[in-house]
Amino acid sequence: MEKENKLIYIDDEGNEVLCEILFTFDSDKFKRSYVLFYPVGSEEQDDDIEVLAACYHPLEDGTVGELTDIETDEEWKLVEETLQTFSEDECDEDCDCDDDCDCDDDCDCHHE
C-alpha cells in the first residue's frame, strides 16, 4: 500500500511499519519491479539506515502495489549494486566539496 511516497510494510512479526520509499526500478533481466524503502523516522535515529527491498507489482496508476519477496541471490546482487549506485549518486549531489562533506569516507570528493 502506497501513499505520497510512503508504503505500509508488514514485518516478520506481523506489525505494520510506515516506510518512506527511497526509489523504485525495473529489471529487464528479471522482468520484475523493485522498491527500496526504510522505516519512517529511522533517518533521524542514526546515520545507518536499514534499507529494505522487495519486488512489487505496479498498479494501473503506476504506484507500488503488492510487495513480494526477492527470491534469488542473483536478484539480491542486482538490488545491492543498484543501491550502491544510487548512494554514490546521492553523495555527489549532496556534497559541496568544501571539506565539510556529509558523505562517507569512500566519497571521491574528499579533499586530501
C-alpha positions as CSV (number, residue, x, y, z in Angstrom):
1,M,0.0,0.0,0.0
2,E,1.5,3.4,-1.0
3,K,0.6,6.9,-0.1
4,E,2.6,10.0,-1.0
5,N,5.9,8.2,-1.5
6,K,5.3,6.1,1.6
7,L,4.2,2.5,2.0
8,I,3.0,0.2,4.7
9,Y,5.2,-2.8,5.2
10,I,4.3,-5.9,7.3
11,D,7.4,-7.0,9.2
12,D,8.3,-10.6,10.2
13,E,6.3,-10.2,13.4
14,G,3.1,-9.0,11.6
15,N,3.5,-5.4,12.6
16,E,2.5,-2.6,10.1
17,V,5.5,-0.3,9.6
18,L,5.2,3.0,7.8
19,C,8.1,3.4,5.4
20,E,9.5,6.0,3.1
21,I,10.2,4.9,-0.5
22,L,13.8,5.5,-1.4
23,F,13.3,4.6,-5.0
24,T,11.9,2.0,-7.4
25,F,13.5,0.4,-10.5
26,D,12.7,-2.2,-13.1
27,S,14.8,-5.1,-14.3
28,D,14.6,-6.2,-17.9
29,K,16.7,-9.2,-17.0
30,F,14.3,-10.5,-14.3
31,K,11.2,-8.9,-15.7
32,R,10.4,-7.5,-12.3
33,S,10.0,-4.2,-10.5
34,Y,11.8,-3.5,-7.2
35,V,11.2,-0.9,-4.4
36,L,13.8,0.1,-1.8
37,F,12.4,1.7,1.4
38,Y,13.2,2.4,5.0
39,P,11.1,2.9,8.2
40,V,9.9,6.5,8.7
41,G,11.9,8.2,11.4
42,S,14.9,5.9,11.1
43,E,16.9,8.6,9.3
44,E,16.5,10.7,12.5
45,Q,17.7,8.0,14.8
46,D,21.1,7.3,13.5
47,D,23.3,7.5,10.4
48,D,23.0,3.8,9.5
49,I,19.5,3.5,7.9
50,E,18.3,-0.1,7.4
51,V,17.2,-0.1,3.7
52,L,14.6,-2.8,2.9
53,A,13.9,-4.1,-0.5
54,A,11.1,-6.1,-2.2
55,C,9.6,-6.9,-5.6
56,Y,6.3,-5.2,-6.3
57,H,3.6,-5.4,-8.9
58,P,2.7,-1.9,-10.1
59,L,-0.9,-0.8,-10.0
60,E,-2.5,0.7,-13.1
61,D,-1.7,4.2,-11.8
62,G,2.0,3.3,-11.6
63,T,2.1,3.2,-7.8
64,V,3.6,0.3,-5.8
65,G,1.1,-2.5,-5.3
66,E,1.6,-5.8,-3.6
67,L,5.1,-6.5,-2.2
68,T,6.7,-9.9,-2.7
69,D,10.0,-11.3,-1.6
70,I,13.1,-11.1,-3.6
71,E,13.7,-14.8,-4.5
72,T,17.3,-15.3,-5.7
73,D,20.8,-14.3,-4.7
74,E,21.3,-13.0,-8.3
75,E,18.3,-10.6,-7.7
76,W,19.8,-9.5,-4.4
77,K,23.1,-8.8,-6.1
78,L,21.3,-6.6,-8.6
79,V,19.4,-4.7,-5.8
80,E,22.6,-4.2,-3.8
81,E,24.5,-2.9,-6.9
82,T,21.6,-0.6,-7.8
83,L,21.5,0.7,-4.2
84,Q,25.3,1.3,-4.3
85,T,25.0,3.3,-7.5
86,F,22.1,5.3,-6.0
87,S,24.1,6.0,-2.9
88,E,27.1,7.2,-4.9
89,D,24.9,9.5,-7.0
90,E,23.3,10.9,-3.8
91,C,26.7,11.6,-2.4
92,D,27.7,13.6,-5.4
93,E,24.5,15.6,-5.3
94,D,24.7,16.3,-1.5
95,C,28.4,17.0,-1.3
96,D,29.6,20.6,-1.5
97,C,33.2,19.5,-1.6
98,D,34.4,22.2,0.8
99,D,36.0,19.9,3.4
100,D,32.6,19.7,5.1
101,C,31.3,16.7,3.2
102,D,28.3,14.8,4.5
103,C,29.3,11.7,2.5
104,D,31.0,8.6,3.9
105,D,34.8,8.1,3.7
106,D,34.5,6.4,0.3
107,C,33.3,9.6,-1.3
108,D,35.6,10.7,-4.2
109,C,35.0,14.3,-3.5
110,H,37.0,14.4,-0.2
111,H,39.9,16.7,-0.3
112,E,43.3,15.4,0.6
